[in-house]
């Protein structure tokens, strides 16, 4: 097989490796915990910090 025959396979392999490398990059959170707490305070809720899930906004039911 010639070099020209290997080029599509090599190119596809490099593109695949680049895509796999990008999928392992960490994704930053959309909002910080301080921003979420401020939004919760504006909506008259109680911010409940939680180390496992990051916290949540608690509202009093009707």
PDBQT receptor file of N, H, CA, C and O in Angstrom, charges set to zero:
ATOM      1  N   UNK A   1       0.848  -1.176   0.000  1.00  0.00    +0.000 N 
ATOM      2  CA  UNK A   1       0.000   0.000   0.000  1.00  0.00    +0.000 C 
ATOM      3  C   UNK A   1       0.894   1.240   0.000  1.00  0.00    +0.000 C 
ATOM      4  O   UNK A   1       1.937   1.258   0.654  1.00  0.00    +0.000 OA
ATOM      5  N   UNK A   2       0.492   2.249  -0.717  1.00  0.00    +0.000 N 
ATOM      6  H   UNK A   2      -0.355   2.233  -1.249  1.00  0.00    +0.000 HD
ATOM      7  CA  UNK A   2       1.298   3.461  -0.831  1.00  0.00    +0.000 C 
ATOM      8  C   UNK A   2       0.965   4.434   0.289  1.00  0.00    +0.000 C 
ATOM      9  O   UNK A   2       0.004   4.251   1.037  1.00  0.00    +0.000 OA
ATOM     10  N   UNK A   3       1.780   5.463   0.382  1.00  0.00    +0.000 N 
ATOM     11  H   UNK A   3       2.561   5.611  -0.225  1.00  0.00    +0.000 HD
ATOM     12  CA  UNK A   3       1.547   6.502   1.392  1.00  0.00    +0.000 C 
ATOM     13  C   UNK A   3       0.205   7.181   1.150  1.00  0.00    +0.000 C 
ATOM     14  O   UNK A   3      -0.496   7.525   2.101  1.00  0.00    +0.000 OA
ATOM     15  N   UNK A   4      -0.153   7.376  -0.106  1.00  0.00    +0.000 N 
ATOM     16  H   UNK A   4       0.417   7.097  -0.879  1.00  0.00    +0.000 HD
ATOM     17  CA  UNK A   4      -1.437   8.011  -0.425  1.00  0.00    +0.000 C 
ATOM     18  C   UNK A   4      -2.602   7.169   0.081  1.00  0.00    +0.000 C 
ATOM     19  O   UNK A   4      -3.652   7.716   0.416  1.00  0.00    +0.000 OA
ATOM     20  N   UNK A   5      -2.441   5.867   0.142  1.00  0.00    +0.000 N 
ATOM     21  H   UNK A   5      -1.587   5.422  -0.131  1.00  0.00    +0.000 HD
ATOM     22  CA  UNK A   5      -3.493   4.993   0.658  1.00  0.00    +0.000 C 
ATOM     23  C   UNK A   5      -3.640   5.084   2.170  1.00  0.00    +0.000 C 
ATOM     24  O   UNK A   5      -4.728   4.861   2.702  1.00  0.00    +0.000 OA
ATOM     25  N   UNK A   6      -2.562   5.407   2.861  1.00  0.00    +0.000 N 
ATOM     26  H   UNK A   6      -1.678   5.588   2.429  1.00  0.00    +0.000 HD
ATOM     27  CA  UNK A   6      -2.586   5.518   4.321  1.00  0.00    +0.000 C 
ATOM     28  C   UNK A   6      -3.050   6.885   4.812  1.00  0.00    +0.000 C 
ATOM     29  O   UNK A   6      -3.494   7.008   5.953  1.00  0.00    +0.000 OA
ATOM     30  N   UNK A   7      -2.957   7.893   3.987  1.00  0.00    +0.000 N 
ATOM     31  H   UNK A   7      -2.596   7.792   3.059  1.00  0.00    +0.000 HD
ATOM     32  CA  UNK A   7      -3.263   9.264   4.422  1.00  0.00    +0.000 C 
ATOM     33  C   UNK A   7      -4.690   9.438   4.943  1.00  0.00    +0.000 C 
ATOM     34  O   UNK A   7      -4.861  10.074   5.983  1.00  0.00    +0.000 OA
ATOM     35  N   UNK A   8      -5.717   8.914   4.289  1.00  0.00    +0.000 N 
ATOM     36  H   UNK A   8      -5.579   8.397   3.445  1.00  0.00    +0.000 HD
ATOM     37  CA  UNK A   8      -7.064   9.077   4.854  1.00  0.00    +0.000 C 
ATOM     38  C   UNK A   8      -7.207   8.423   6.228  1.00  0.00    +0.000 C 
ATOM     39  O   UNK A   8      -7.861   8.974   7.113  1.00  0.00    +0.000 OA
ATOM     40  N   UNK A   9      -6.599   7.254   6.409  1.00  0.00    +0.000 N 
ATOM     41  H   UNK A   9      -6.068   6.806   5.690  1.00  0.00    +0.000 HD
ATOM     42  CA  UNK A   9      -6.683   6.574   7.698  1.00  0.00    +0.000 C 
ATOM     43  C   UNK A   9      -5.942   7.353   8.777  1.00  0.00    +0.000 C 
ATOM     44  O   UNK A   9      -6.433   7.480   9.899  1.00  0.00    +0.000 OA
ATOM     45  N   UNK A  10      -4.773   7.873   8.448  1.00  0.00    +0.000 N 
ATOM     46  H   UNK A  10      -4.375   7.770   7.536  1.00  0.00    +0.000 HD
ATOM     47  CA  UNK A  10      -3.996   8.655   9.410  1.00  0.00    +0.000 C 
ATOM     48  C   UNK A  10      -4.737   9.942   9.754  1.00  0.00    +0.000 C 
ATOM     49  O   UNK A  10      -4.804  10.329  10.921  1.00  0.00    +0.000 OA
ATOM     50  N   UNK A  11      -5.289  10.601   8.752  1.00  0.00    +0.000 N 
ATOM     51  H   UNK A  11      -5.235  10.288   7.804  1.00  0.00    +0.000 HD
ATOM     52  CA  UNK A  11      -6.032  11.845   8.985  1.00  0.00    +0.000 C 
ATOM     53  C   UNK A  11      -7.248  11.583   9.866  1.00  0.00    +0.000 C 
ATOM     54  O   UNK A  11      -7.504  12.332  10.809  1.00  0.00    +0.000 OA
ATOM     55  N   UNK A  12      -7.991  10.536   9.568  1.00  0.00    +0.000 N 
ATOM     56  H   UNK A  12      -7.783   9.928   8.802  1.00  0.00    +0.000 HD
ATOM     57  CA  UNK A  12      -9.161  10.193  10.372  1.00  0.00    +0.000 C 
ATOM     58  C   UNK A  12      -8.754   9.858  11.808  1.00  0.00    +0.000 C 
ATOM     59  O   UNK A  12      -9.446  10.235  12.754  1.00  0.00    +0.000 OA
ATOM     60  N   UNK A  13      -7.643   9.158  11.971  1.00  0.00    +0.000 N 
ATOM     61  H   UNK A  13      -7.081   8.851  11.203  1.00  0.00    +0.000 HD
ATOM     62  CA  UNK A  13      -7.157   8.838  13.311  1.00  0.00    +0.000 C 
ATOM     63  C   UNK A  13      -6.763  10.072  14.096  1.00  0.00    +0.000 C 
ATOM     64  O   UNK A  13      -7.062  10.169  15.286  1.00  0.00    +0.000 OA
ATOM     65  N   UNK A  14      -6.101  11.010  13.453  1.00  0.00    +0.000 N 
ATOM     66  H   UNK A  14      -5.858  10.931  12.486  1.00  0.00    +0.000 HD
ATOM     67  CA  UNK A  14      -5.706  12.247  14.142  1.00  0.00    +0.000 C 
ATOM     68  C   UNK A  14      -6.919  13.092  14.516  1.00  0.00    +0.000 C 
ATOM     69  O   UNK A  14      -6.969  13.658  15.608  1.00  0.00    +0.000 OA
ATOM     70  N   UNK A  15      -7.886  13.180  13.625  1.00  0.00    +0.000 N 
ATOM     71  H   UNK A  15      -7.845  12.720  12.738  1.00  0.00    +0.000 HD
ATOM     72  CA  UNK A  15      -9.110  13.937  13.931  1.00  0.00    +0.000 C 
ATOM     73  C   UNK A  15      -9.862  13.266  15.077  1.00  0.00    +0.000 C 
ATOM     74  O   UNK A  15     -10.359  13.944  15.976  1.00  0.00    +0.000 OA
ATOM     75  N   UNK A  16      -9.946  11.959  15.048  1.00  0.00    +0.000 N 
ATOM     76  H   UNK A  16      -9.543  11.408  14.318  1.00  0.00    +0.000 HD
ATOM     77  CA  UNK A  16     -10.603  11.233  16.136  1.00  0.00    +0.000 C 
ATOM     78  C   UNK A  16      -9.898  11.433  17.465  1.00  0.00    +0.000 C 
ATOM     79  O   UNK A  16     -10.552  11.617  18.491  1.00  0.00    +0.000 OA
ATOM     80  N   UNK A  17      -8.575  11.400  17.459  1.00  0.00    +0.000 N 
ATOM     81  H   UNK A  17      -8.043  11.251  16.625  1.00  0.00    +0.000 HD
ATOM     82  CA  UNK A  17      -7.809  11.615  18.691  1.00  0.00    +0.000 C 
ATOM     83  C   UNK A  17      -8.016  13.029  19.223  1.00  0.00    +0.000 C 
ATOM     84  O   UNK A  17      -8.108  13.231  20.434  1.00  0.00    +0.000 OA
ATOM     85  N   UNK A  18      -8.090  14.000  18.328  1.00  0.00    +0.000 N 
ATOM     86  H   UNK A  18      -8.016  13.836  17.344  1.00  0.00    +0.000 HD
ATOM     87  CA  UNK A  18      -8.314  15.383  18.759  1.00  0.00    +0.000 C 
ATOM     88  C   UNK A  18      -9.696  15.538  19.382  1.00  0.00    +0.000 C 
ATOM     89  O   UNK A  18      -9.845  16.242  20.381  1.00  0.00    +0.000 OA
ATOM     90  N   UNK A  19     -10.705  14.895  18.810  1.00  0.00    +0.000 N 
ATOM     91  H   UNK A  19     -10.584  14.324  17.999  1.00  0.00    +0.000 HD
ATOM     92  CA  UNK A  19     -12.055  14.983  19.376  1.00  0.00    +0.000 C 
ATOM     93  C   UNK A  19     -12.143  14.302  20.732  1.00  0.00    +0.000 C 
ATOM     94  O   UNK A  19     -12.808  14.807  21.636  1.00  0.00    +0.000 OA
ATOM     95  N   UNK A  20     -11.489  13.178  20.883  1.00  0.00    +0.000 N 
ATOM     96  H   UNK A  20     -10.948  12.768  20.149  1.00  0.00    +0.000 HD
ATOM     97  CA  UNK A  20     -11.495  12.479  22.166  1.00  0.00    +0.000 C 
ATOM     98  C   UNK A  20     -10.779  13.313  23.218  1.00  0.00    +0.000 C 
ATOM     99  O   UNK A  20     -11.214  13.351  24.369  1.00  0.00    +0.000 OA
ATOM    100  N   UNK A  21      -9.704  13.975  22.854  1.00  0.00    +0.000 N 
ATOM    101  H   UNK A  21      -9.351  13.945  21.919  1.00  0.00    +0.000 HD
ATOM    102  CA  UNK A  21      -8.968  14.813  23.807  1.00  0.00    +0.000 C 
ATOM    103  C   UNK A  21      -9.831  15.975  24.275  1.00  0.00    +0.000 C 
ATOM    104  O   UNK A  21      -9.747  16.368  25.439  1.00  0.00    +0.000 OA
ATOM    105  N   UNK A  22     -10.645  16.527  23.410  1.00  0.00    +0.000 N 
ATOM    106  H   UNK A  22     -10.713  16.208  22.465  1.00  0.00    +0.000 HD
ATOM    107  CA  UNK A  22     -11.495  17.658  23.786  1.00  0.00    +0.000 C 
ATOM    108  C   UNK A  22     -12.631  17.230  24.710  1.00  0.00    +0.000 C 
ATOM    109  O   UNK A  22     -13.090  18.035  25.521  1.00  0.00    +0.000 OA
ATOM    110  N   UNK A  23     -13.090  16.002  24.610  1.00  0.00    +0.000 N 
ATOM    111  H   UNK A  23     -12.717  15.348  23.951  1.00  0.00    +0.000 HD
ATOM    112  CA  UNK A  23     -14.211  15.567  25.437  1.00  0.00    +0.000 C 
ATOM    113  C   UNK A  23     -13.806  15.348  26.884  1.00  0.00    +0.000 C 
ATOM    114  O   UNK A  23     -14.671  15.289  27.758  1.00  0.00    +0.000 OA
ATOM    115  N   UNK A  24     -12.515  15.228  27.157  1.00  0.00    +0.000 N 
ATOM    116  H   UNK A  24     -11.813  15.277  26.447  1.00  0.00    +0.000 HD
ATOM    117  CA  UNK A  24     -12.083  15.016  28.533  1.00  0.00    +0.000 C 
ATOM    118  C   UNK A  24     -11.795  16.325  29.256  1.00  0.00    +0.000 C 
ATOM    119  O   UNK A  24     -11.440  16.304  30.435  1.00  0.00    +0.000 OA
ATOM    120  N   UNK A  25     -11.935  17.449  28.592  1.00  0.00    +0.000 N 
ATOM    121  H   UNK A  25     -12.224  17.467  27.635  1.00  0.00    +0.000 HD
ATOM    122  CA  UNK A  25     -11.681  18.745  29.223  1.00  0.00    +0.000 C 
ATOM    123  C   UNK A  25     -12.798  19.044  30.222  1.00  0.00    +0.000 C 
ATOM    124  O   UNK A  25     -13.969  18.820  29.913  1.00  0.00    +0.000 OA
ATOM    125  N   UNK A  26     -12.462  19.545  31.411  1.00  0.00    +0.000 N 
ATOM    126  H   UNK A  26     -11.511  19.728  31.662  1.00  0.00    +0.000 HD
ATOM    127  CA  UNK A  26     -13.506  19.861  32.390  1.00  0.00    +0.000 C 
ATOM    128  C   UNK A  26     -14.356  21.035  31.925  1.00  0.00    +0.000 C 
ATOM    129  O   UNK A  26     -13.861  21.969  31.294  1.00  0.00    +0.000 OA
ATOM    130  N   UNK A  27     -15.634  20.970  32.246  1.00  0.00    +0.000 N 
ATOM    131  H   UNK A  27     -16.036  20.211  32.759  1.00  0.00    +0.000 HD
ATOM    132  CA  UNK A  27     -16.569  22.024  31.874  1.00  0.00    +0.000 C 
ATOM    133  C   UNK A  27     -16.818  22.887  33.108  1.00  0.00    +0.000 C 
ATOM    134  O   UNK A  27     -17.214  22.383  34.158  1.00  0.00    +0.000 OA
ATOM    135  N   UNK A  28     -16.585  24.164  32.973  1.00  0.00    +0.000 N 
ATOM    136  H   UNK A  28     -16.263  24.573  32.119  1.00  0.00    +0.000 HD
ATOM    137  CA  UNK A  28     -16.784  25.085  34.093  1.00  0.00    +0.000 C 
ATOM    138  C   UNK A  28     -18.281  25.251  34.362  1.00  0.00    +0.000 C 
ATOM    139  O   UNK A  28     -19.084  25.177  33.432  1.00  0.00    +0.000 OA
ATOM    140  N   UNK A  29     -18.665  25.473  35.617  1.00  0.00    +0.000 N 
ATOM    141  H   UNK A  29     -18.013  25.533  36.373  1.00  0.00    +0.000 HD
ATOM    142  CA  UNK A  29     -20.081  25.678  35.915  1.00  0.00    +0.000 C 
ATOM    143  C   UNK A  29     -20.595  26.961  35.278  1.00  0.00    +0.000 C 
ATOM    144  O   UNK A  29     -19.847  27.924  35.109  1.00  0.00    +0.000 OA
ATOM    145  N   UNK A  30     -21.871  26.966  34.929  1.00  0.00    +0.000 N 
ATOM    146  H   UNK A  30     -22.479  26.184  35.067  1.00  0.00    +0.000 HD
ATOM    147  CA  UNK A  30     -22.480  28.129  34.295  1.00  0.00    +0.000 C 
ATOM    148  C   UNK A  30     -22.536  29.305  35.267  1.00  0.00    +0.000 C 
ATOM    149  O   UNK A  30     -22.248  30.441  34.891  1.00  0.00    +0.000 OA
ATOM    150  N   UNK A  31     -22.906  29.030  36.511  1.00  0.00    +0.000 N 
ATOM    151  H   UNK A  31     -23.140  28.107  36.816  1.00  0.00    +0.000 HD
ATOM    152  CA  UNK A  31     -23.002  30.060  37.539  1.00  0.00    +0.000 C 
ATOM    153  C   UNK A  31     -22.174  29.636  38.744  1.00  0.00    +0.000 C 
ATOM    154  O   UNK A  31     -22.075  28.446  39.047  1.00  0.00    +0.000 OA
ATOM    155  N   UNK A  32     -21.581  30.606  39.430  1.00  0.00    +0.000 N 
ATOM    156  H   UNK A  32     -21.662  31.572  39.184  1.00  0.00    +0.000 HD
ATOM    157  CA  UNK A  32     -20.854  30.303  40.661  1.00  0.00    +0.000 C 
ATOM    158  C   UNK A  32     -21.854  30.160  41.804  1.00  0.00    +0.000 C 
ATOM    159  O   UNK A  32     -23.015  30.551  41.680  1.00  0.00    +0.000 OA
ATOM    160  N   UNK A  33     -21.396  29.600  42.908  1.00  0.00    +0.000 N 
ATOM    161  H   UNK A  33     -20.453  29.283  43.009  1.00  0.00    +0.000 HD
ATOM    162  CA  UNK A  33     -22.278  29.432  44.062  1.00  0.00    +0.000 C 
ATOM    163  C   UNK A  33     -22.744  30.778  44.607  1.00  0.00    +0.000 C 
ATOM    164  O   UNK A  33     -23.881  30.902  45.061  1.00  0.00    +0.000 OA
ATOM    165  N   UNK A  34     -21.873  31.787  44.565  1.00  0.00    +0.000 N 
ATOM    166  H   UNK A  34     -20.949  31.686  44.196  1.00  0.00    +0.000 HD
ATOM    167  CA  UNK A  34     -22.262  33.119  45.038  1.00  0.00    +0.000 C 
ATOM    168  C   UNK A  34     -23.356  33.718  44.165  1.00  0.00    +0.000 C 
ATOM    169  O   UNK A  34     -24.278  34.355  44.676  1.00  0.00    +0.000 OA
ATOM    170  N   UNK A  35     -23.262  33.519  42.847  1.00  0.00    +0.000 N 
ATOM    171  H   UNK A  35     -22.513  33.001  42.432  1.00  0.00    +0.000 HD
ATOM    172  CA  UNK A  35     -24.301  34.027  41.947  1.00  0.00    +0.000 C 
ATOM    173  C   UNK A  35     -25.630  33.314  42.179  1.00  0.00    +0.000 C 
ATOM    174  O   UNK A  35     -26.689  33.942  42.158  1.00  0.00    +0.000 OA
ATOM    175  N   UNK A  36     -25.574  32.011  42.400  1.00  0.00    +0.000 N 
ATOM    176  H   UNK A  36     -24.715  31.501  42.418  1.00  0.00    +0.000 HD
ATOM    177  CA  UNK A  36     -26.802  31.269  42.670  1.00  0.00    +0.000 C 
ATOM    178  C   UNK A  36     -27.423  31.687  43.998  1.00  0.00    +0.000 C 
ATOM    179  O   UNK A  36     -28.645  31.775  44.113  1.00  0.00    +0.000 OA
ATOM    180  N   UNK A  37     -26.581  31.944  45.005  1.00  0.00    +0.000 N 
ATOM    181  H   UNK A  37     -25.588  31.872  44.911  1.00  0.00    +0.000 HD
ATOM    182  CA  UNK A  37     -27.099  32.395  46.299  1.00  0.00    +0.000 C 
ATOM    183  C   UNK A  37     -27.745  33.765  46.167  1.00  0.00    +0.000 C 
ATOM    184  O   UNK A  37     -28.807  34.003  46.742  1.00  0.00    +0.000 OA
ATOM    185  N   UNK A  38     -27.124  34.666  45.420  1.00  0.00    +0.000 N 
ATOM    186  H   UNK A  38     -26.261  34.473  44.953  1.00  0.00    +0.000 HD
ATOM    187  CA  UNK A  38     -27.692  36.000  45.225  1.00  0.00    +0.000 C 
ATOM    188  C   UNK A  38     -29.031  35.919  44.503  1.00  0.00    +0.000 C 
ATOM    189  O   UNK A  38     -29.968  36.638  44.848  1.00  0.00    +0.000 OA
ATOM    190  N   UNK A  39     -29.123  35.053  43.510  1.00  0.00    +0.000 N 
ATOM    191  H   UNK A  39     -28.362  34.469  43.230  1.00  0.00    +0.000 HD
ATOM    192  CA  UNK A  39     -30.398  34.891  42.789  1.00  0.00    +0.000 C 
ATOM    193  C   UNK A  39     -31.468  34.328  43.719  1.00  0.00    +0.000 C 
ATOM    194  O   UNK A  39     -32.624  34.747  43.668  1.00  0.00    +0.000 OA
ATOM    195  N   UNK A  40     -31.086  33.391  44.556  1.00  0.00    +0.000 N 
ATOM    196  H   UNK A  40     -30.147  33.051  44.597  1.00  0.00    +0.000 HD
ATOM    197  CA  UNK A  40     -32.023  32.815  45.518  1.00  0.00    +0.000 C 
ATOM    198  C   UNK A  40     -32.510  33.881  46.497  1.00  0.00    +0.000 C 
ATOM    199  O   UNK A  40     -33.696  33.934  46.821  1.00  0.00    +0.000 OA
ATOM    200  N   UNK A  41     -31.593  34.730  46.968  1.00  0.00    +0.000 N 
ATOM    201  H   UNK A  41     -30.629  34.687  46.705  1.00  0.00    +0.000 HD
ATOM    202  CA  UNK A  41     -31.967  35.803  47.892  1.00  0.00    +0.000 C 
ATOM    203  C   UNK A  41     -32.937  36.785  47.239  1.00  0.00    +0.000 C 
ATOM    204  O   UNK A  41     -33.871  37.253  47.889  1.00  0.00    +0.000 OA
ATOM    205  N   UNK A  42     -32.725  37.100  45.965  1.00  0.00    +0.000 N 
ATOM    206  H   UNK A  42     -31.965  36.719  45.438  1.00  0.00    +0.000 HD
ATOM    207  CA  UNK A  42     -33.626  38.015  45.254  1.00  0.00    +0.000 C 
ATOM    208  C   UNK A  42     -35.027  37.432  45.108  1.00  0.00    +0.000 C 
ATOM    209  O   UNK A  42     -36.007  38.174  45.042  1.00  0.00    +0.000 OA
ATOM    210  N   UNK A  43     -35.123  36.110  45.056  1.00  0.00    +0.000 N 
ATOM    211  H   UNK A  43     -34.327  35.507  45.109  1.00  0.00    +0.000 HD
ATOM    212  CA  UNK A  43     -36.426  35.460  44.915  1.00  0.00    +0.000 C 
ATOM    213  C   UNK A  43     -37.015  35.077  46.270  1.00  0.00    +0.000 C 
ATOM    214  O   UNK A  43     -37.983  34.320  46.348  1.00  0.00    +0.000 OA
ATOM    215  N   UNK A  44     -36.421  35.607  47.330  1.00  0.00    +0.000 N 
ATOM    216  H   UNK A  44     -35.635  36.222  47.267  1.00  0.00    +0.000 HD
ATOM    217  CA  UNK A  44     -36.880  35.405  48.708  1.00  0.00    +0.000 C 
ATOM    218  C   UNK A  44     -36.871  33.936  49.137  1.00  0.00    +0.000 C 
ATOM    219  O   UNK A  44     -37.780  33.457  49.816  1.00  0.00    +0.000 OA
ATOM    220  N   UNK A  45     -35.819  33.246  48.720  1.00  0.00    +0.000 N 
ATOM    221  H   UNK A  45     -35.081  33.635  48.169  1.00  0.00    +0.000 HD
ATOM    222  CA  UNK A  45     -35.642  31.863  49.136  1.00  0.00    +0.000 C 
ATOM    223  C   UNK A  45     -34.525  31.760  50.160  1.00  0.00    +0.000 C 
ATOM    224  O   UNK A  45     -33.907  32.761  50.522  1.00  0.00    +0.000 OA
ATOM    225  N   UNK A  46     -34.274  30.550  50.621  1.00  0.00    +0.000 N 
ATOM    226  H   UNK A  46     -34.776  29.737  50.327  1.00  0.00    +0.000 HD
ATOM    227  CA  UNK A  46     -33.190  30.295  51.565  1.00  0.00    +0.000 C 
ATOM    228  C   UNK A  46     -32.160  29.422  50.865  1.00  0.00    +0.000 C 
ATOM    229  O   UNK A  46     -32.480  28.338  50.377  1.00  0.00    +0.000 OA
ATOM    230  N   UNK A  47     -30.933  29.898  50.821  1.00  0.00    +0.000 N 
ATOM    231  H   UNK A  47     -30.674  30.778  51.218  1.00  0.00    +0.000 HD
ATOM    232  CA  UNK A  47     -29.868  29.141  50.174  1.00  0.00    +0.000 C 
ATOM    233  C   UNK A  47     -29.376  28.067  51.122  1.00  0.00    +0.000 C 
ATOM    234  O   UNK A  47     -28.993  28.363  52.254  1.00  0.00    +0.000 OA
ATOM    235  N   UNK A  48     -29.382  26.828  50.673  1.00  0.00    +0.000 N 
ATOM    236  H   UNK A  48     -29.693  26.588  49.753  1.00  0.00    +0.000 HD
ATOM    237  CA  UNK A  48     -28.915  25.689  51.464  1.00  0.00    +0.000 C 
ATOM    238  C   UNK A  48     -27.623  25.167  50.831  1.00  0.00    +0.000 C 
ATOM    239  O   UNK A  48     -27.673  24.448  49.833  1.00  0.00    +0.000 OA
ATOM    240  N   UNK A  49     -26.464  25.524  51.402  1.00  0.00    +0.000 N 
ATOM    241  H   UNK A  49     -26.424  26.109  52.212  1.00  0.00    +0.000 HD
ATOM    242  CA  UNK A  49     -25.203  25.041  50.822  1.00  0.00    +0.000 C 
ATOM    243  C   UNK A  49     -25.083  23.524  50.985  1.00  0.00    +0.000 C 
ATOM    244  O   UNK A  49     -25.492  22.957  51.997  1.00  0.00    +0.000 OA
ATOM    245  N   UNK A  50     -24.526  22.901  49.986  1.00  0.00    +0.000 N 
ATOM    246  H   UNK A  50     -24.194  23.363  49.164  1.00  0.00    +0.000 HD
ATOM    247  CA  UNK A  50     -24.346  21.454  49.992  1.00  0.00    +0.000 C 
ATOM    248  C   UNK A  50     -23.054  21.147  49.246  1.00  0.00    +0.000 C 
ATOM    249  O   UNK A  50     -22.930  21.462  48.062  1.00  0.00    +0.000 OA
ATOM    250  N   UNK A  51     -22.094  20.535  49.929  1.00  0.00    +0.000 N 
ATOM    251  H   UNK A  51     -22.195  20.279  50.890  1.00  0.00    +0.000 HD
ATOM    252  CA  UNK A  51     -20.800  20.249  49.304  1.00  0.00    +0.000 C 
ATOM    253  C   UNK A  51     -20.907  19.208  48.197  1.00  0.00    +0.000 C 
ATOM    254  O   UNK A  51     -20.127  19.235  47.245  1.00  0.00    +0.000 OA
ATOM    255  N   UNK A  52     -21.856  18.300  48.308  1.00  0.00    +0.000 N 
ATOM    256  H   UNK A  52     -22.490  18.277  49.081  1.00  0.00    +0.000 HD
ATOM    257  CA  UNK A  52     -21.970  17.236  47.317  1.00  0.00    +0.000 C 
ATOM    258  C   UNK A  52     -22.567  17.741  46.007  1.00  0.00    +0.000 C 
ATOM    259  O   UNK A  52     -22.019  17.488  44.934  1.00  0.00    +0.000 OA
ATOM    260  N   UNK A  53     -23.693  18.455  46.092  1.00  0.00    +0.000 N 
ATOM    261  H   UNK A  53     -24.139  18.661  46.964  1.00  0.00    +0.000 HD
ATOM    262  CA  UNK A  53     -24.380  18.905  44.881  1.00  0.00    +0.000 C 
ATOM    263  C   UNK A  53     -24.216  20.395  44.624  1.00  0.00    +0.000 C 
ATOM    264  O   UNK A  53     -24.682  20.892  43.598  1.00  0.00    +0.000 OA
ATOM    265  N   UNK A  54     -23.575  21.111  45.515  1.00  0.00    +0.000 N 
ATOM    266  H   UNK A  54     -23.197  20.708  46.348  1.00  0.00    +0.000 HD
ATOM    267  CA  UNK A  54     -23.319  22.524  45.292  1.00  0.00    +0.000 C 
ATOM    268  C   UNK A  54     -24.311  23.456  45.941  1.00  0.00    +0.000 C 
ATOM    269  O   UNK A  54     -24.079  24.665  45.961  1.00  0.00    +0.000 OA
ATOM    270  N   UNK A  55     -25.396  22.953  46.467  1.00  0.00    +0.000 N 
ATOM    271  H   UNK A  55     -25.584  21.971  46.451  1.00  0.00    +0.000 HD
ATOM    272  CA  UNK A  55     -26.378  23.792  47.123  1.00  0.00    +0.000 C 
ATOM    273  C   UNK A  55     -27.644  23.923  46.301  1.00  0.00    +0.000 C 
ATOM    274  O   UNK A  55     -27.684  23.592  45.116  1.00  0.00    +0.000 OA
ATOM    275  N   UNK A  56     -28.688  24.422  46.974  1.00  0.00    +0.000 N 
ATOM    276  H   UNK A  56     -28.655  24.690  47.937  1.00  0.00    +0.000 HD
ATOM    277  CA  UNK A  56     -29.965  24.607  46.302  1.00  0.00    +0.000 C 
ATOM    278  C   UNK A  56     -30.748  25.704  47.000  1.00  0.00    +0.000 C 
ATOM    279  O   UNK A  56     -30.459  26.069  48.140  1.00  0.00    +0.000 OA
ATOM    280  N   UNK A  57     -31.740  26.220  46.297  1.00  0.00    +0.000 N 
ATOM    281  H   UNK A  57     -31.974  25.924  45.371  1.00  0.00    +0.000 HD
ATOM    282  CA  UNK A  57     -32.585  27.282  46.831  1.00  0.00    +0.000 C 
ATOM    283  C   UNK A  57     -33.865  26.649  47.359  1.00  0.00    +0.000 C 
ATOM    284  O   UNK A  57     -34.546  25.916  46.641  1.00  0.00    +0.000 OA
ATOM    285  N   UNK A  58     -34.184  26.931  48.598  1.00  0.00    +0.000 N 
ATOM    286  H   UNK A  58     -33.631  27.526  49.181  1.00  0.00    +0.000 HD
ATOM    287  CA  UNK A  58     -35.352  26.352  49.252  1.00  0.00    +0.000 C 
ATOM    288  C   UNK A  58     -36.426  27.425  49.395  1.00  0.00    +0.000 C 
ATOM    289  O   UNK A  58     -36.143  28.538  49.839  1.00  0.00    +0.000 OA
ATOM    290  N   UNK A  59     -37.644  27.092  49.024  1.00  0.00    +0.000 N 
ATOM    291  H   UNK A  59     -37.873  26.188  48.663  1.00  0.00    +0.000 HD
ATOM    292  CA  UNK A  59     -38.774  28.015  49.126  1.00  0.00    +0.000 C 
ATOM    293  C   UNK A  59     -39.810  27.437  50.067  1.00  0.00    +0.000 C 
ATOM    294  O   UNK A  59     -39.973  26.221  50.162  1.00  0.00    +0.000 OA
ATOM    295  N   UNK A  60     -40.504  28.313  50.756  1.00  0.00    +0.000 N 
ATOM    296  H   UNK A  60     -40.371  29.302  50.679  1.00  0.00    +0.000 HD
ATOM    297  CA  UNK A  60     -41.600  27.883  51.608  1.00  0.00    +0.000 C 
ATOM    298  C   UNK A  60     -42.801  27.592  50.715  1.00  0.00    +0.000 C 
ATOM    299  O   UNK A  60     -43.149  28.393  49.848  1.00  0.00    +0.000 OA
ATOM    300  N   UNK A  61     -43.417  26.462  50.930  1.00  0.00    +0.000 N 
ATOM    301  H   UNK A  61     -43.133  25.811  51.634  1.00  0.00    +0.000 HD
ATOM    302  CA  UNK A  61     -44.578  26.074  50.124  1.00  0.00    +0.000 C 
ATOM    303  C   UNK A  61     -45.802  26.908  50.475  1.00  0.00    +0.000 C 
ATOM    304  O   UNK A  61     -45.812  27.615  51.483  1.00  0.00    +0.000 OA
ATOM    305  N   UNK A  62     -46.836  26.822  49.636  1.00  0.00    +0.000 N 
ATOM    306  H   UNK A  62     -46.827  26.248  48.817  1.00  0.00    +0.000 HD
ATOM    307  CA  UNK A  62     -48.059  27.616  49.880  1.00  0.00    +0.000 C 
ATOM    308  C   UNK A  62     -48.818  27.163  51.086  1.00  0.00    +0.000 C 
ATOM    309  O   UNK A  62     -49.859  27.734  51.411  1.00  0.00    +0.000 OA
TER     310      UNK A  62
